[in-house]
Every structure is written in C-alpha cells, then in structure tokens.
Amino acid sequence: MSKFGELIDAKVPVLLDFYADWNEQSTAMHPVLKDVAAALGDKGKIIKIDVDKNKELSQALRVKGLPTLMIYKKGEMVWRQSGEQDANTLIGILSEYV
C-alpha cells in the first residue's frame, strides 16, 4: 500500500484505471487511455491496475464495477467513475486538474 501512496502523490493528476483482462469493457478502454496519455503528455499520468493482481487495493478502494477510473491530485481523490468513458471526456476532466 505504501507504493500506492507514492503513485498518487504526484504533482500532476494521476488517472487510475482499475481493469481486468476478462472484462470486455475494461479491455475496450485500453486504446482510449492510450489516446488520453498521448494528449496529456507529461501533464498527467495514467496507471493501469489489474484488479486480479491487486485485490487488496481494489477492496480498500471499494472497486466494484469495471472499469473503474479515478483521478488523484496531490494524494487526494478528486474524481471517480465506473464504466467506459471516451477519450475527449477524460481529457477534459483531467485538464481541470492540470
């Protein structure tokens, strides 16, 4: 869990994508997140977290639906949404926190 604290304590907004390879909506988000990462450049970070490999963290953050997306800024969660999102929506939301 201490590593998680380091991940989310960045000066730039951090978008966490909780996913599972067996979940169709999760895998559909992969190309969307690549587009978001390309648009953001170094103004933000995107971190993918496999719920099957990170069960303790997923439970601690009460991740139920997949994909679950969260944005952290300076260690605090500022946005959270379950379900698919399009790239433009995510870029717009992340831009608010840059």
FENZI-V293206 format. One record per residue. N is the residue number from 1. NEAR is the number of other ideal C-beta (glycine too) atoms within 8 Angstrom. Layout:
n=N near=NEAR
n=N near=NEAR
//
This chain:
n=1 near=7
n=2 near=5
n=3 near=6
n=4 near=8
n=5 near=9
n=6 near=7
n=7 near=10
n=8 near=10
n=9 near=7
n=10 near=10
n=11 near=3
n=12 near=9
n=13 near=14
n=14 near=14
n=15 near=15
n=16 near=13
n=17 near=14
n=18 near=13
n=19 near=14
n=20 near=9
n=21 near=8
n=22 near=3
n=23 near=10
n=24 near=5
n=25 near=10
n=26 near=13
n=27 near=9
n=28 near=9
n=29 near=14
n=30 near=8
n=31 near=7
n=32 near=13
n=33 near=13
n=34 near=8
n=35 near=9
n=36 near=14
n=37 near=9
n=38 near=7
n=39 near=8
n=40 near=12
n=41 near=5
n=42 near=5
n=43 near=8
n=44 near=13
n=45 near=8
n=46 near=11
n=47 near=9
n=48 near=8
n=49 near=11
n=50 near=9
n=51 near=12
n=52 near=7
n=53 near=5
n=54 near=9
n=55 near=8
n=56 near=7
n=57 near=10
n=58 near=11
n=59 near=8
n=60 near=7
n=61 near=9
n=62 near=5
n=63 near=10
n=64 near=5
n=65 near=7
n=66 near=12
n=67 near=14
n=68 near=13
n=69 near=15
n=70 near=11
n=71 near=15
n=72 near=13
n=73 near=9
n=74 near=7
n=75 near=7
n=76 near=6
n=77 near=7
n=78 near=8
n=79 near=9
n=80 near=8
n=81 near=7
n=82 near=9
n=83 near=7
n=84 near=8
n=85 near=10
n=86 near=7
n=87 near=10
n=88 near=6
n=89 near=8
n=90 near=14
n=91 near=11
n=92 near=8
n=93 near=10
n=94 near=15
n=95 near=7
n=96 near=6
n=97 near=11
n=98 near=9
//
